[in-house]
Amino acid sequence: MSTQRKQLSTLGYSQEARDRLADAVNKARLAAGYRWRTNLAKAAGVSVRSVTALERAEPGVGQANLYAIARVLPGWTEDTMKLVLDGGDPPAIDSGGRVEILLLDDSERQLWALDMPDDVKWGWIYQYRALRSQSQTGQ
């Protein structure tokens, strides 16, 4: 008898749960310096349509897209999407509107140390995370 874990999707959640996740993702995107959904989509390696569907609380956003987006939002992990959908709190955004800085390795710390605006640094860090994620999943 094989036991398969159910794939995460927004489809099985209430409109209220999807609204909560949409709001959290939107706030995290903006706080992270992704002014446009296009920038987040590019960093995460997903379509703009997927980011739009998520931020509009549409049903049917699947696990691969949820995980990819979570991986490029500072302070988020793959588990954060399910946590928020289940009623938990997303990572805190500090009073300055920025997510608490969470640099995952020395490469990210070196990027953060560069003399350039924070939004540019975050852009480079998210691209680095997206590339690292793609190489880990073999895409």
Residue pairs with C-beta under 8 A, 6 or more apart in sequence:
7 62
7 63
8 62
8 63
8 66
8 67
8 81
8 82
9 59
9 60
9 61
9 62
9 63
9 66
10 17
10 18
10 21
10 54
10 57
10 58
10 59
10 60
10 61
10 66
10 85
11 59
11 60
11 61
13 21
13 59
13 85
15 57
17 84
17 85
17 86
17 87
18 57
18 58
18 59
18 85
19 57
20 84
20 85
20 87
21 54
21 57
21 81
21 84
21 85
22 54
22 55
22 56
22 57
24 84
24 90
25 54
25 55
25 69
25 73
26 55
27 90
27 93
28 73
28 74
28 75
28 76
28 90
28 91
28 93
28 99
29 37
29 40
29 51
29 55
29 73
30 97
31 74
31 93
31 97
31 98
31 99
32 40
32 73
32 74
32 98
32 99
32 122
32 126
33 118
33 119
33 122
33 123
34 40
34 43
34 122
34 126
35 119
37 48
37 51
37 52
37 55
38 48
39 123
40 51
40 69
40 72
40 126
41 47
41 48
41 50
41 51
42 127
42 130
43 72
43 123
43 126
43 127
43 129
43 130
44 51
44 65
44 68
44 69
44 71
44 72
44 126
44 130
45 68
45 130
45 133
45 134
45 139
46 64
46 65
46 68
46 69
50 61
50 65
50 69
51 69
53 60
53 61
54 61
54 65
54 66
54 69
66 78
66 81
67 78
67 81
68 130
68 133
69 81
70 76
70 77
70 78
70 80
70 81
71 77
71 78
71 129
71 130
71 133
72 126
72 129
72 130
72 133
73 80
73 91
73 99
74 91
74 99
74 100
74 101
74 102
74 122
75 91
75 92
75 99
75 100
75 102
76 90
76 91
80 90
80 91
83 89
83 90
84 90
91 99
91 100
92 99
92 100
93 99
93 100
94 100
98 118
101 112
103 109
103 112
103 125
104 129
107 128
108 125
108 128
108 129
111 121
111 124
111 125
111 128
112 121
112 125
114 121
114 124
